Amino acid sequence: MKKNILILLLALLLSGCFLIPENFPISIPASSTPIDDPLPLSEITESLEPTETRVILPTATLLVKDTSIPTELPTETSTPQFTATPFPFILQSVTPVYIENFTHPSEGCDWLGIVGQVFDGDGKPSLNKVIMVTGEIEEKVVEIVGVTGVPEADIYGPGGFEIQIADHVFASEKTLAIQVFNLDGIPISDSIPFDTFADCRKNLVIINFQFAE
């Protein structure tokens, strides 16, 4: 009998099987720590899908210089006006006058000159004033001087002057000018341009000066 029991135990050991007592607990006690509800499979799948990562690169900023022409032009600034110092003598308003040479009748058209008078502040003829004609005669530079009050010019009135410009008549436009100076060579009138004509009836030019009021 004992031999049979030993053989049976040996067979059980060799077969790896053992009997579990009826009162042996086989259930696993529940954990006291609550377990969250598992995520649905669809959410797990979505979370595993690759997400697109956007890399934002810095962009260069182009600075554009405004080269447009302004529609409003700057306000024009006034240019300072310089007033020349007035001369004591000015051109008499009724001159110049052009007439035929009557003081040198024998020369006729072979004479061209300018004559006149200078009047002071009292309206009286002013003596010893230097009269100068400058400019060009047929592309030749000239500078001719006369004086008021010479006896030869008394025919044109007291304190008169006479300057022969040429020995023939010719036409010119503002290429000659006349000016009054004192005996020290200081100008006492503006330079007044005048014309000449190739006309024997206009070869005597009369220009007077008067005191500026």
DADA-V815705 format. One line per field, one symbol per residue. phi: phi as a letter, one per 30 degrees, with the letter a starting at -180 (. if undefined). psi: psi as a letter, one per 20 degrees, with the letter a starting at -180 (. if undefined). A space follows every 50 residues. Layout:
phi->???
psi->???
This chain:
phi->.edddddddddddddicbdcddcddcdcedddddcddddddddddddddd cdccccddcdcdccddcddddcdddddddecccdddddbbddddcdbcbd dccbdddhddbbabblbbcddcicdcchcdcbcbkbbhicdbaccbbdjd edcddcjeidbbbdcacadacbbhccbbbcbdddicdbbddcdbcbbdbd cbcbccbcbbddd
psi->ghhhghhghhhghhijqqppqhjppiqpqqqipqpqpqqqhhhgghhipp qpopooqpqqoooppojqpphoqqppqppppppqpqqiqrpphiqqporq oiimhhhcikpprprarppahjjqpprkppppprbpoljppqopqrqqjq hhjhhjrpkrqpppgrkrqqpqokiqqqqpqrijjppjrrpoqrrrqmpi ikjopppqqrpp.
